[in-house]
C-alpha cells in the first residue's frame, strides 16, 4: 500500500510540477500544506488564491502558522501532520540547495521520521520549464524583480519564447531560484477546474507584482 503524502504547496510552478510527477509515480496525495508566518503578506501568490487552487484540485488544504523559534515550530507541526493527519511523506518542489545549506524541510522532518520526496531535485532548470509547457500547465508570472527587466512578463504564461528571453540574461536563474521571479499555477493536468483571474500590476522599490482583482473557477 502506498504511503499517504502531502504536498508543500506555495501556489507556483515548482510545487505544481512536483505534485504532478509524484502522482504519476503512484504517491497517494491526501493533502496540500502551506506553512505561513504570522500575519503574512504574500505578493507573489495570496493565501486566498492558494485555497482556490485547492478547490480546483479537489483536495483539502491546511494552512499552518509558523511561530518562533522557527525550527522548533516546523518540527512540531510536521510531527502533528504525521500524528493527526496520518501523513507519511512530504512532497516538496525544492530544486537545489540554497547557499550550500542542507535542505531545510529534510532537516525539520528528521525528529519525527517524516519522509521527504523531492521529484525536482537537481533537475536541469530548462527541463523543469519544458515539462511545464509540454504537459500543458498554465503558469503565469506573478512577481518579478524590477532591476531584471522582466515586468512585461507579469500576468503572462510561461512559454518557450519567454524561456529563450530568460536564457539571454546570465544574471537570472532560469527557474527563478534566487528570487528573480515567482509564478502562479492556474491550471494543470491534475486540476479538476481551471482558475480565471483579473489583475492589475503594482510596484514597490524592489518588485513589480500582480494585484489580483477577481478570481473564479471554470470548467476545463
GUMI-421421 format. One line per 3 residues: their letters; for each residue y, z, x of N, C-alpha, C. Coordinates in Angstrom, 3 decimals. Layout:
residues N
a = Y/Z/X/Y/Z/X/Y/Z/X  ...
***
This chain:
residues 220
xxx = -1.197/0.000/0.851/0.000/0.000/0.000/1.245/0.000/0.886  2.221/-0.863/0.551/3.435/-0.933/1.356/4.294/0.305/1.132  5.034/0.673/2.164/5.879/1.859/2.099/7.134/1.576/1.284
xxx = 7.668/2.607/0.637/8.920/2.473/-0.101/10.083/2.368/0.879  10.961/1.413/0.632/12.073/1.158/1.544/13.403/1.212/0.809  14.440/1.569/1.559/15.819/1.490/1.080/16.609/0.655/2.070
xxx = 17.522/-0.147/1.557/18.388/-0.956/2.412/19.728/-0.252/2.564  20.167/-0.081/3.809/21.510/0.440/4.052/22.486/-0.683/3.733  23.206/-0.517/2.632/23.950/-1.616/2.016/25.455/-1.419/2.184
xxx = 26.095/-2.398/2.837/27.547/-2.360/3.030/28.256/-3.500/2.318  27.488/-4.406/1.718/28.090/-5.469/0.928/28.250/-6.793/1.630  28.054/-6.826/2.951/28.294/-8.039/3.716/27.042/-8.841/4.014
xxx = 27.200/-9.788/4.927/26.150/-10.752/5.212/24.919/-10.148/5.885  25.135/-9.198/6.805/24.014/-8.709/7.605/23.020/-7.901/6.781  23.522/-6.994/5.956/22.593/-6.211/5.128/21.905/-7.109/4.101
xxx = 22.611/-8.146/3.623/22.006/-9.055/2.646/20.873/-9.863/3.274  21.097/-10.363/4.482/20.033/-11.123/5.147/18.876/-10.202/5.537  19.187/-8.973/5.935/18.135/-8.005/6.257/17.274/-7.714/5.027
xxx = 17.910/-7.573/3.860/17.185/-7.388/2.595/16.239/-8.568/2.372  16.775/-9.764/2.470/16.012/-10.978/2.182/14.796/-11.105/3.100  15.017/-10.936/4.399/13.926/-11.085/5.354/12.876/-9.984/5.159
xxx = 13.330/-8.775/4.870/12.391/-7.666/4.663/11.563/-7.876/3.402  12.208/-8.389/2.363/11.493/-8.677/1.116/10.403/-9.725/1.356  10.727/-10.755/2.122/9.743/-11.786/2.437/8.584/-11.221/3.257
xxx = 8.881/-10.202/4.064/7.846/-9.565/4.887/6.953/-8.619/4.079  7.333/-8.370/2.825/6.498/-7.541/1.965/6.945/-6.108/1.799  8.131/-5.766/2.296/8.628/-4.402/2.116/8.924/-4.134/0.637
xxx = 8.601/-2.949/0.190/8.776/-2.545/-1.202/10.152/-1.887/-1.352  11.178/-2.690/-1.572/12.557/-2.191/-1.595/12.856/-1.560/-2.948  13.197/-0.273/-2.916/13.402/0.509/-4.128/14.852/0.892/-4.372
xxx = 15.696/0.834/-3.335/16.999/1.484/-3.431/17.973/0.858/-2.444  19.248/0.794/-2.852/20.346/0.459/-1.943/21.110/1.741/-1.643  21.449/1.955/-0.386/22.127/3.181/0.032/23.384/2.829/0.814
xxx = 24.499/3.460/0.449/25.751/3.290/1.181/26.251/4.654/1.630  26.388/4.819/2.935/26.994/6.036/3.478/28.504/5.849/3.532  29.257/6.808/3.002/30.714/6.687/2.967/31.362/7.968/3.477
xxx = 32.575/7.855/4.035/33.343/9.062/4.358/33.941/9.646/3.086  34.500/10.840/3.187/35.231/11.394/2.052/36.473/10.547/1.800  36.798/10.328/0.523/37.984/9.557/0.136/38.071/8.235/0.893
xxx = 37.040/7.401/0.781/37.021/6.164/1.564/38.055/5.151/1.095  38.583/4.394/2.047/39.457/3.261/1.755/38.805/2.043/2.402  38.165/1.218/1.576/37.465/0.050/2.089/38.315/-1.197/1.866
xxx = 38.706/-1.842/2.946/39.457/-3.087/2.828/38.520/-4.292/2.789  37.404/-4.207/3.493/36.515/-5.360/3.598/35.653/-5.541/2.356  35.184/-4.445/1.766/34.365/-4.514/0.553/34.415/-3.159/-0.125
xxx = 34.922/-3.158/-1.340/35.134/-1.908/-2.067/33.815/-1.355/-2.587  33.810/-0.061/-2.853/32.626/0.578/-3.418/32.324/0.022/-4.809  33.369/-0.349/-5.549/33.165/-0.943/-6.878/32.419/-2.268/-6.766
xxx = 32.772/-3.070/-5.763/32.072/-4.337/-5.565/30.626/-4.087/-5.144  30.408/-3.111/-4.291/29.050/-2.782/-3.855/28.185/-2.385/-5.052  28.751/-1.617/-5.971/28.000/-1.217/-7.163/27.704/-2.428/-8.053
xxx = 28.640/-3.380/-8.096/28.397/-4.602/-8.862/27.296/-5.432/-8.204  27.266/-5.463/-6.881/26.178/-6.147/-6.183/24.828/-5.535/-6.553  24.783/-4.214/-6.633/23.529/-3.551/-7.009/23.081/-3.983/-8.404
xxx = 24.043/-4.121/-9.325/23.709/-4.617/-10.662/23.190/-6.047/-10.595  23.815/-6.863/-9.750/23.384/-8.252/-9.608/21.973/-8.339/-9.034  21.642/-7.407/-8.152/20.314/-7.377/-7.542/19.300/-6.703/-8.462
xxx = 19.809/-5.882/-9.381/18.979/-5.117/-10.315/18.165/-4.042/-9.589  18.883/-3.292/-8.738/18.299/-2.139/-8.068/19.260/-0.961/-8.169  18.745/0.262/-8.172/19.646/1.417/-8.152/20.403/1.498/-6.833
xxx = 21.618/2.031/-6.907/22.462/2.197/-5.722/22.850/3.654/-5.588  22.755/4.158/-4.369/23.098/5.545/-4.085/24.217/5.578/-3.051  25.350/6.171/-3.435/26.474/6.350/-2.513/26.435/7.783/-1.992
xxx = 26.377/7.928/-0.677/26.223/9.246/-0.056/27.443/9.544/0.805  28.126/10.645/0.495/29.309/11.046/1.263/28.868/11.788/2.522  29.407/11.353/3.653/29.093/11.971/4.937/30.180/12.977/5.305
xxx = 29.766/14.205/5.565/30.684/15.285/5.932/30.662/15.510/7.445  31.472/16.462/7.878/31.430/16.925/9.262/30.438/18.091/9.379  29.759/18.230/10.493/29.672/17.276/11.599/28.855/16.050/11.188
xxx = 29.276/14.894/11.636/28.752/13.627/11.116/27.251/13.478/11.363  26.811/13.737/12.578/25.390/13.541/12.882/24.508/14.444/12.012  24.906/15.694/11.866/24.132/16.620/11.029/24.075/16.140/9.583
xxx = 25.197/15.600/9.100/25.254/15.122/7.719/24.339/13.919/7.517  24.360/12.986/8.470/23.451/11.842/8.394/21.998/12.316/8.382  21.660/13.197/9.309/20.276/13.656/9.402/19.830/14.357/8.127
xxx = 20.699/15.201/7.576/20.361/15.922/6.351/20.139/14.955/5.194  21.041/13.994/5.038/20.942/13.076/3.901/19.789/12.094/4.047  19.471/11.707/5.259/18.299/10.857/5.472/17.025/11.625/5.122
xxx = 16.987/12.891/5.482/15.842/13.730/5.118/15.711/13.853/3.599  16.856/13.958/2.905/16.829/14.040/1.441/16.346/12.735/0.811  16.689/11.605/1.423/16.175/10.323/0.925/14.647/10.324/0.960
xxx = 14.118/10.893/2.003/12.657/10.954/2.151/12.041/11.926/1.148  12.664/13.088/0.996/12.094/14.137/0.151/12.301/13.878/-1.340  13.527/13.487/-1.721/13.869/13.384/-3.138/13.640/11.996/-3.721
xxx = 13.773/10.965/-2.885/13.641/9.591/-3.389/12.380/8.899/-2.869  11.601/9.612/-2.063/10.310/9.113/-1.570/10.461/7.808/-0.788  11.543/7.740/-0.009/11.788/6.581/0.841/11.149/6.824/2.206
xxx = 10.382/5.846/2.670/9.688/5.955/3.957/10.350/5.137/5.058  11.088/4.084/4.664/11.665/3.154/5.633/13.110/2.858/5.259  14.003/2.927/6.244/15.377/2.462/6.062/15.516/1.099/6.723
xxx = 16.017/0.138/5.964/16.241/-1.215/6.472/17.724/-1.365/6.783  18.027/-1.804/7.988/19.415/-1.953/8.396/19.686/-3.365/8.898  20.905/-3.823/8.706/21.317/-5.136/9.185/21.887/-5.112/10.583
xxx = 21.657/-4.038/11.326/22.161/-3.958/12.700/21.618/-5.114/13.528  22.493/-5.663/14.372/22.136/-6.820/15.186/21.961/-6.452/16.652  22.807/-5.552/17.134/22.822/-5.289/18.572/23.387/-3.902/18.839
xxx = 23.252/-3.464/20.074/23.853/-2.211/20.495/25.373/-2.327/20.485  26.043/-1.218/20.225/27.497/-1.157/20.292/27.871/-0.328/21.507  28.584/-0.957/22.444/28.990/-0.284/23.691/27.795/0.331/24.418
xxx = 26.646/-0.357/24.345/25.424/0.063/25.048/24.883/1.421/24.601  25.275/1.861/23.401/24.768/3.121/22.874/23.446/2.892/22.137  22.648/3.942/22.032/21.433/3.864/21.223/21.799/3.574/19.772
xxx = 20.828/3.033/19.031/21.077/2.752/17.624/21.268/4.056/16.855  22.427/4.165/16.193/22.816/5.410/15.522/21.818/5.815/14.444  21.455/4.872/13.600/20.557/5.190/12.490/19.193/5.631/13.007
xxx = 18.684/4.954/14.013/17.390/5.361/14.569/17.440/6.792/15.086  18.510/7.128/15.785/18.653/8.491/16.302/18.688/9.517/15.170  19.403/9.172/14.095/19.537/10.114/12.976/18.261/10.222/12.145
xxx = 17.388/9.229/12.258/16.137/9.249/11.494/15.024/10.032/12.191  15.162/10.260/13.479/14.073/10.888/14.238/13.674/12.266/13.721  14.629/13.170/13.404/14.212/14.511/12.969/13.340/14.518/11.714
xxx = 13.590/13.582/10.790/12.835/13.559/9.532/11.599/12.669/9.593  11.487/11.885/10.663/10.367/10.958/10.751/10.543/9.707/9.913  11.758/9.474/9.410/12.038/8.254/8.655/11.888/7.042/9.577
xxx = 11.192/6.030/9.090/11.045/4.793/9.855/12.287/3.928/9.686  12.556/3.084/10.672/13.699/2.170/10.621/13.202/0.756/10.874  13.650/-0.175/10.029/13.310/-1.588/10.207/14.601/-2.369/10.413
xxx = 14.649/-3.157/11.498/15.855/-3.908/11.861/15.497/-5.392/12.011  15.402/-6.125/10.916/14.926/-7.512/10.998/15.867/-8.475/11.711  17.131/-8.076/11.911/18.077/-8.964/12.593/18.275/-8.593/14.060
xxx = 17.613/-7.566/14.523/17.872/-7.010/15.844/17.648/-8.045/16.951  18.704/-8.268/17.734/18.699/-9.153/18.902/18.490/-10.629/18.549  18.631/-10.985/17.278/18.567/-12.405/16.934/19.812/-13.112/17.458
xxx = 19.665/-14.393/17.757/20.822/-15.194/18.161/21.840/-15.205/17.027  23.109/-15.028/17.380/24.163/-14.945/16.367/24.199/-16.200/15.489  24.127/-17.360/16.115/24.206/-18.599/15.338/23.004/-18.741/14.410
xxx = 21.847/-18.253/14.834/20.651/-18.299/13.992/20.851/-17.485/12.717  21.504/-16.333/12.835/21.765/-15.494/11.664/22.633/-16.241/10.661  23.712/-16.846/11.144/24.607/-17.578/10.245/23.912/-18.801/9.661
xxx = 23.110/-19.483/10.475/22.380/-20.653/9.984/21.400/-20.271/8.871  20.766/-19.104/8.994/19.823/-18.665/7.961/20.534/-18.378/6.642  21.747/-17.859/6.722/22.527/-17.635/5.502/22.800/-18.955/4.791
xxx = 23.185/-19.950/5.564/23.526/-21.252/4.979/22.277/-21.950/4.438  21.208/-21.968/5.230/20.007/-22.708/4.827/19.320/-22.085/3.614  19.524/-20.788/3.403/18.923/-20.112/2.245/19.903/-19.933/1.089
xxx = 21.035/-20.628/1.189/21.999/-20.725/0.089/22.611/-19.384/-0.307  22.872/-18.535/0.684/23.659/-17.329/0.423/25.112/-17.733/0.188  25.742/-17.087/-0.770/27.188/-17.266/-0.950/27.877/-16.037/-0.364
xxx = 28.366/-16.208/0.850/29.006/-15.120/1.593/30.410/-15.568/1.956  31.405/-14.771/1.579/32.788/-15.144/1.857/33.411/-14.178/2.864  34.405/-14.668/3.570/35.170/-13.832/4.491/36.090/-12.925/3.678
xxx = 36.016/-11.618/3.951/36.801/-10.657/3.167/37.887/-9.960/3.977  37.748/-9.937/5.294/38.745/-9.300/6.163/38.683/-9.960/7.526  39.847/-10.209/8.123/39.901/-10.811/9.459/40.985/-10.124/10.282
xxx = 40.795/-10.121/11.588/41.839/-9.644/12.482/42.933/-10.701/12.563  44.163/-10.273/12.375/45.270/-11.222/12.316/45.480/-11.952/13.637  45.217/-11.290/14.750/45.511/-11.912/16.045/44.484/-12.962/16.462
xxx = 43.459/-13.185/15.644/42.429/-14.170/15.969/42.594/-15.470/15.194  43.663/-15.572/14.426/43.998/-16.813/13.716/42.876/-17.250/12.762  42.388/-16.281/11.971/41.308/-16.564/11.027/41.727/-16.390/9.575
xxx = 43.012/-16.170/9.330/43.461/-15.844/7.974/43.089/-16.924/6.967  43.068/-18.174/7.401/42.714/-19.270/6.492/41.269/-19.179/6.005  40.443/-18.393/6.689/39.049/-18.248/6.275/38.895/-17.337/5.056
xxx = 39.861/-16.481/4.793/39.724/-15.458/3.756/39.409/-16.066/2.391  38.394/-15.508/1.745/38.006/-15.978/0.421/37.117/-17.199/0.434  36.872/-17.763/1.624/36.059/-18.973/1.721/34.640/-18.638/2.169
xxx = 33.737/-19.459/1.740/32.320/-19.278/2.037/32.019/-19.655/3.492  31.075/-18.956/4.097/30.637/-19.323/5.442/29.943/-20.679/5.380  30.435/-21.610/6.183/29.885/-22.960/6.239/29.671/-23.362/7.693
xxx = 28.996/-24.476/7.881/28.779/-24.997/9.230/30.101/-25.304/9.915  31.062/-25.833/9.163/32.372/-26.143/9.751/33.046/-24.885/10.286  32.945/-23.790/9.539/33.584/-22.559/9.992/32.862/-21.968/11.199
xxx = 31.547/-22.110/11.236/30.810/-21.659/12.417/31.285/-22.425/13.645  31.468/-23.729/13.493/31.958/-24.545/14.608/33.334/-24.084/15.069  34.189/-23.713/14.122/35.512/-23.215/14.489/35.423/-21.876/15.216
xxx = 34.547/-20.998/14.751/34.372/-19.703/15.413/33.865/-19.875/16.839  32.994/-20.846/17.053/32.420/-21.065/18.384/33.467/-21.507/19.400  34.548/-22.078/18.921/35.597/-22.545/19.837/36.401/-21.395/20.430
xxx = 36.376/-20.246/19.758/37.139/-19.089/20.234/36.192/-18.142/20.969  36.293/-18.115/22.284/35.375/-17.324/23.108/35.615/-15.823/22.972  36.715/-15.431/22.331/37.003/-14.009/22.145/36.355/-13.436/20.885
xxx = 35.663/-14.290/20.127/35.086/-13.867/18.850/33.565/-13.856/18.933  32.961/-12.732/18.589/31.521/-12.686/18.378/31.228/-13.477/17.103  30.270/-14.396/17.162/30.020/-15.282/16.020/29.736/-14.519/14.730
xxx = 29.109/-13.360/14.846/28.790/-12.565/13.654/29.815/-11.473/13.388  30.929/-11.496/14.117/31.986/-10.520/13.868/31.634/-9.111/14.300  30.714/-8.981/15.258/30.215/-7.661/15.643/31.299/-6.728/16.175
xxx = 32.337/-7.280/16.752/33.403/-6.439/17.306/34.571/-6.269/16.344  34.301/-6.479/15.057/35.336/-6.278/14.050/36.268/-7.451/13.854  35.890/-8.624/14.373/36.743/-9.806/14.218/36.887/-10.186/12.751
xxx = 35.804/-10.019/11.999/35.857/-10.324/10.565/34.773/-9.545/9.833  34.954/-9.435/8.513/33.941/-8.857/7.628/33.723/-9.815/6.464  32.622/-9.611/5.754/32.234/-10.539/4.692/31.808/-9.796/3.432
xxx = 31.773/-10.544/2.325/31.216/-10.067/1.056/30.133/-11.046/0.609  29.040/-10.513/0.104/27.974/-11.348/-0.440/28.133/-11.435/-1.955  28.309/-12.657/-2.446/28.499/-12.875/-3.884/27.238/-13.398/-4.570
xxx = 26.347/-13.970/-3.782/25.099/-14.484/-4.344/24.088/-14.609/-3.208  22.831/-14.424/-3.537/21.749/-14.520/-2.565/20.463/-14.824/-3.318  19.419/-15.272/-2.628/18.177/-15.613/-3.328/17.599/-14.473/-4.163
xxx = 17.854/-13.224/-3.774/17.293/-12.072/-4.492/18.244/-11.511/-5.544  19.436/-12.087/-5.707/20.337/-11.688/-6.792/19.802/-12.248/-8.108  19.836/-11.440/-9.166/19.453/-11.944/-10.485/20.635/-12.614/-11.180
xxx = 21.852/-12.240/-10.780/23.077/-12.873/-11.252/24.012/-13.034/-10.063  25.022/-13.873/-10.219/25.990/-14.058/-9.138/27.310/-13.392/-9.506  28.085/-13.057/-8.490/29.382/-12.416/-8.686/30.485/-13.464/-8.595
xxx = 31.381/-13.418/-9.546/32.575/-14.274/-9.537/33.781/-13.351/-9.480  34.725/-13.661/-8.598/35.889/-12.785/-8.475/37.171/-13.581/-8.330  38.271/-12.900/-8.611/39.596/-13.420/-8.289/40.239/-12.425/-7.335
xxx = 41.088/-12.930/-6.454/41.666/-12.050/-5.439/42.977/-12.613/-4.924  43.722/-11.754/-4.265/44.908/-12.156/-3.513/44.697/-11.700/-2.072  45.591/-12.110/-1.201/45.497/-11.728/0.208/46.590/-10.725/0.540
xxx = 46.193/-9.649/1.196/47.148/-8.653/1.673/47.035/-8.529/3.189  48.068/-7.967/3.795/48.067/-7.793/5.244/48.611/-6.422/5.613  48.105/-5.884/6.726/48.748/-4.737/7.350/49.040/-5.129/8.796
xxx = 49.274/-4.172/9.661/49.650/-4.519/11.033/48.546/-5.237/11.793  47.307/-4.932/11.452/46.179/-5.457/12.231/45.321/-6.467/11.493  45.207/-6.324/10.171/44.253/-7.129/9.419/44.906/-7.880/8.265
xxx = 44.268/-8.998/7.903/44.510/-9.659/6.622/43.213/-9.527/5.828  43.322/-9.271/4.530/42.109/-8.985/3.766/42.295/-9.358/2.298  41.162/-9.534/1.618/41.180/-9.847/0.196/41.431/-8.585/-0.614
xxx = 42.319/-8.693/-1.570/42.534/-7.628/-2.547/41.963/-8.138/-3.873  40.877/-7.555/-4.303/40.169/-8.060/-5.480/40.927/-7.715/-6.753  41.151/-8.724/-7.575/41.849/-8.549/-8.849/40.880/-8.354/-10.013
xxx = 39.811/-9.127/-10.014/38.832/-9.015/-11.105/37.467/-9.468/-10.606  36.420/-8.939/-11.226/35.051/-9.337/-10.898/34.231/-9.434/-12.177  33.218/-10.270/-12.148/32.272/-10.339/-13.259/30.953/-10.916/-12.756
xxx = 29.908/-10.654/-13.504/28.604/-11.229/-13.219/28.377/-12.438/-14.110  27.814/-13.486/-13.528/27.495/-14.695/-14.287/26.046/-15.084/-14.030  25.480/-15.810/-14.972/24.134/-16.340/-14.773/24.137/-17.328/-13.611
x = 23.040/-17.387/-12.895/22.938/-18.280/-11.738/22.566/-19.697/-12.175
***
